[in-house]
Amino acid sequence: MVKAIPTEEYFSLVREQLSVQGKAFVCVTGNSMQPLLYHLRDGAVIVPPSKIRTGDIVLYDRQNGRFALHRVIWKGKTSFKMAGDNQYYIDKNLNYNQIVGVVSEIERKGKRISCNSFGLRLYSFWVIVITGPRIFFHKVAAKIKSIMFRSGGKAKKGDL
């Protein structure tokens, strides 16, 4: 039998495991990191944050009772921007103390892969390069769908 644990209690255990063992394993829930990580199939080994780089996948506290496992797509002097690989929303103005840990390995289909491997670093680079254009085209497509829905499938001059 599987027991559901409230989010805050679960991440309290993750924080404790990080402080005691120096690492923790979390099961991925949600689809925000697809196609890299799939809901309830894959997982991540989290280590305490020491150096955070653009492209890293981090576990962070959104400070609204929710946590996210997303990629750092921009790093400034005092803040970060994060996004899931499969998301069109960017979490902005996140600060260092919101980061619970950094993913050192992913477990995908039962196989562990280092986040420092050439393949994953190349994938991270590619995801960051296409994030801006991907979000832009998603917004344009959403606008077109909205116009088409309003006009019964017929765009009118001046709609865009």
C-alpha positions in Angstrom: 0.0 0.0 0.0 1.3 3.4 -0.9 0.9 6.3 1.6 0.6 9.8 0.4 2.8 12.3 2.3 2.1 16.0 2.4 4.6 18.0 0.2 6.1 20.0 3.1 6.7 16.8 5.1 8.3 15.0 2.1 10.7 17.9 1.4 11.5 18.2 5.1 12.7 14.5 4.8 14.6 15.4 1.7 16.3 18.3 3.5 17.2 16.1 6.4 18.6 13.4 4.2 20.7 16.1 2.4 22.1 17.3 5.7 22.8 13.8 7.2 23.8 11.8 4.1 24.9 14.5 1.7 22.5 13.4 -0.9 18.8 12.4 -1.4 16.8 10.6 -4.0 13.5 12.0 -5.3 11.0 10.5 -7.6 9.9 12.7 -10.4 6.2 13.8 -10.4 4.6 15.9 -13.1 5.6 16.3 -16.7 7.5 19.6 -16.6 10.9 17.9 -17.3 9.8 15.7 -20.2 11.2 14.3 -22.4 14.2 14.0 -20.1 12.3 12.8 -17.0 8.9 11.2 -16.9 6.3 11.2 -14.1 6.7 8.4 -11.6 9.1 6.5 -13.9 12.3 8.5 -13.3 14.1 10.1 -10.4 17.0 12.3 -9.4 19.9 12.2 -7.0 20.0 15.6 -5.2 23.1 17.0 -3.5 23.5 20.2 -1.5 24.0 23.3 -3.7 27.6 24.5 -3.8 28.1 25.8 -7.3 25.1 26.3 -9.5 25.6 26.7 -13.2 23.2 27.6 -16.0 21.9 24.3 -17.3 21.8 22.6 -13.9 18.6 21.0 -12.8 17.8 22.1 -9.2 15.2 21.4 -6.6 13.8 24.7 -5.3 11.2 26.0 -3.0 8.7 28.3 -4.7 7.9 29.6 -1.2 4.1 28.9 -1.7 4.2 25.4 -0.3 5.3 24.0 -3.7 8.6 22.7 -4.8 9.9 22.3 -8.4 12.6 20.3 -10.1 13.6 22.6 -13.0 16.5 23.8 -15.1 18.5 27.0 -14.4 18.0 28.9 -17.7 19.6 32.1 -16.5 21.9 33.0 -13.6 22.5 36.5 -12.5 24.6 37.8 -9.5 21.7 37.5 -7.0 18.9 35.7 -8.8 18.0 32.8 -11.1 15.4 32.0 -13.7 14.1 28.5 -13.9 11.9 26.6 -16.3 10.9 23.0 -16.9 12.1 21.5 -20.2 8.5 21.0 -21.1 7.1 24.3 -19.8 6.3 27.7 -21.2 6.4 29.5 -17.9 9.6 30.9 -16.4 10.0 31.2 -12.6 11.9 34.5 -12.3 13.7 36.3 -9.5 14.5 33.2 -7.5 17.3 33.6 -5.0 20.0 31.3 -3.8 18.3 30.4 -0.5 15.3 28.9 -2.3 17.5 26.2 -3.8 17.3 23.0 -1.8 19.7 21.0 -3.9 21.3 20.4 -7.3 20.7 17.2 -9.3 24.0 15.3 -9.7 22.5 12.2 -11.4 19.2 11.3 -13.0 17.7 7.9 -12.9 16.0 7.2 -16.2 14.4 3.9 -16.9 16.3 2.5 -14.0 19.7 3.6 -15.3 21.8 6.3 -13.5 23.4 9.0 -15.6 25.7 11.7 -14.3 24.5 15.3 -15.0 28.2 16.0 -15.9 28.1 13.5 -18.7 28.8 14.9 -22.2 25.4 13.9 -23.4 23.4 15.5 -20.6 25.5 18.7 -20.8 24.9 18.9 -24.5 21.2 18.3 -24.0 21.1 21.1 -21.3 22.8 23.5 -23.7 20.3 22.7 -26.4 17.3 23.1 -24.1 18.6 26.6 -23.0 19.2 27.7 -26.6 15.7 26.8 -27.7 13.8 28.0 -24.6 13.3 31.6 -25.8 12.2 30.7 -29.3 10.0 27.8 -28.0 8.2 30.1 -25.6 7.7 32.8 -28.2 6.3 30.3 -30.8 4.0 28.8 -28.1 2.6 32.3 -27.3 2.1 33.0 -31.1 0.3 29.6 -31.5 -1.9 30.3 -28.5 -2.8 33.7 -29.9 -3.7 32.1 -33.3 -5.8 29.5 -31.6 -7.6 32.1 -29.6 -8.3 34.2 -32.7 -9.5 31.1 -34.7 -11.7 30.0 -31.8 -13.3 33.5 -31.5 -14.0 33.7 -35.2 -15.3 30.2 -35.7 -12.1 29.1 -37.4 -11.8 32.1 -39.8 -9.1 34.6 -39.1 -10.0 38.1 -40.2 -7.8 40.9 -41.5 -6.2 42.7 -38.6 -6.5 39.8 -36.1 -2.8 39.4 -35.7 
